[in-house]
Amino acid sequence: MHHHVCARAWLLAAAIAAVLAPAGALAAPQLSGRVTFRILPTAPTSGHNRHYRGNRSPLAPSPLVKLPVGAVKPRGWVLRQLQLEADGMVGRLAEISPWLKFEGSAWASPTGEGANGWEELPYWLRGFVDLGGVLDDPSIQKEGRRWVDAILASQRPDGYFGPESNRAWPDLWPNMLALYALRSHHEVTRDPRVIPFMLRYYRWQTTLPFERLLPDSWQKWRGGDSLDILHWLYNETGQKWLLEQARVNHERTADWTGGIPTWHGVNVAQGFREPAQFWQQARDPRYLSATYRNYDTVRAQYGEVPGGLFGADEVARPGYTGPRQGAETCTMVEMMFSHEILTAITGDPLWADRCEEIAFNSLPAAMTADLRGLHYLTAPNQVRLDRASKAPMIMNGGDMFSYSPFEQYRCCQHNVAFGWPYYAEYQWMATPGDGLAAVLYGPSEVTARVADGTSVTIREETEYPFDDTIVLTVRPDAPARFPLTLRIPAWCDSPRLEVNGEGYALTRSRDAAADARAALFTPDRGAGGWVVVKRAWGHGDTVRLTLPMRVRVKEWARNRGAVSVHRGPLTYALRIGERWAPYGANERWPGFEVFATTPWNYGLEVDPRSAEPAVQVVRKPGALAAQPFTLADAPIELRVAARRIPDWTLEPNGLVGEVQPGPIRSAASVEQVTLVPMGCARLRVSAFPRVSDGPEARDWGPQVRATASQTWISDTLAALCDGTLPRNSADASVPRFTWYDHLGTAEWVEYAWATPRKLAWSEVFWFDDRPSGGQCRAPASWKLSWWDGQAWRPVPGASSYGVERDGMNRVTFGEVETARLRLEAQLRPGFSGGILEWRVGP
């Protein structure tokens, strides 16, 4: 669920209850029923953790501290994702990826000479190393160690490491990824080579002239990754020069503090957090606010859709904002990591909510259920996953939708590796006061040091996000008093807490220190926060946290009034029958196209204003499936009234038609349709039109097929009749159609309908990109012709054909009844032309 941030608003919340027990008590005493636990808006920062290093001074105190790789052992469905990853594409990627061949690789060479020296190997390695550490898998650890040893052996006398091909520019982006793999390796092994290696490398960076440090491209947009490593290295060593290098790194990174410097999807997912990272060092709340602003800006313009992401397939484009626009799989895992980092930096639970939103609703559908293939783009509405190009409605041409394990999805093929391992690692974190926090929920077990050094194991038993109950069993080696912190998601307005079977009240009373910290973040987004239970814990103590999940209907007012249905952290999508069609010559690693076998063009008959929408919740009997993110094993289903919208169809290229503004009038009979968790649905409609018989309802727009003599690759025929009126003829914020790169020629564009209709007028808003220096102008002249069933005829009695800029040029004519209308334009000599909107009517 997406929540907007309002400037200078307070986080809703509360505070903590401290319950004392005698030191050395053999069993923890029962809590008093008179105790009230309060919900803190942000995780506490007072005190420090003696066992896990957070931020050193002068960096801002760490409210949450990441535990070493391996401290958290996933269980249940989370473990199954990692096992499938290990047995599937990620674990066996060397079999099929040419970029992971050790022999001849520039990453395996002591001098950096060789092939394949860019991002692919380190993309994969940072996830692969963590996968081996989280699973404690010797074979994965052995293969990862081979690459790590080679990278460590590649450092030159001046401190540079890695492929020599990246040095001249220099392009430091691939090395940022490699440093993450080395950091995780250090957490698992405490390898004494890693810290000196990193120090020598960053000393080398200090010798670069400013203009050669992060000069451009990915490294400049994604400099926050290097900043993350620099702060970690400072916390490990205390060497102050690293903070100076961190400051320079921030200054040389693209300016995310001042706005959004790039709309490339993956760049946004990695870069938007950089100001908050630097806030730790600058301690100026304006940097922190910039990250919140960046997130809200992106979601408001391109993310008014369910699933936690935004439409950038591959670059977010003005006018392409609907639920059929996709997000790269790379964007998903990078956005999850940004949310994980921001949870630790700020202690704001909203970032953990946002991480779960992507992990549960978007990431599973980006891959096949056995994690042996993925696709480049996943969209909230996506009803055919074939190999046909969907450009220009989707930015890139070619196959963007089918599932494949091969290099056609080169970056995502390697980068997906770290999504689930990092999620597992961040499920639990250390807190000030030598405690632990349950951050991202799911079945797991954590073993860590608490209190005065006592080892404790906490087992988390839950079927979350499909169920609302989380049971923690605490097993310290000896009784120990420490704070146990539990996240309350913002969507839950009535959480319940029990300790050793006794229930306690939860309130949202004010706490001055907590509110002062929350004021830095300027949000006011519901009931979310943290509950801190501080007591003497004995072996076998239990905590039961219940997070009731009510059904909510969200109306996306800024995206055509589409509606989506949510329950707890899950969004629900229409159950669509699937036909999986394999392709490719490799039987061990097939690709798949997926086609719908049941209708998908439904609108929902729901009231988004209702506190109790008419939706039935059905839980499947039996235990949760080992892999619940499949259509067959979806554990929760919703039943809701809906009607077919016959005019909602596929585009000619197979892309789902865009949702039209509702509510929509439909003459179809009411049906009960089934919704399943969005992450279970590879074919999905999750942003629905709303249907109604009320006076505000409108007909679905006429379905028209547009063709043209020429369409520029970056433009779209859909712009002709998308209902978006531009500000002026040079408006670059809306979709456009052009005949570019044809200059001075006679061109045409045509509308065709399934059945004839009466027409008597037409109006055109020309595209003319003056004064930008472009080559499009309003045409020299134009005319309209209609098809009489056998031949084209000029429309009778036409008024003047206008070629004015910045407005509609309307022509009227004697009424004709036709299934085809053609606009023929003579372009100006030396120029092309285009149309921003073309309307016709009776």
Summary of the structure (lengths in Angstrom):
residues: 842
radius of gyration: 28.6
end to end distance: 42.8
largest distance: 98.9
contacts: 3061
relative contact order: 0.12
helix: 26%
strand: 27%
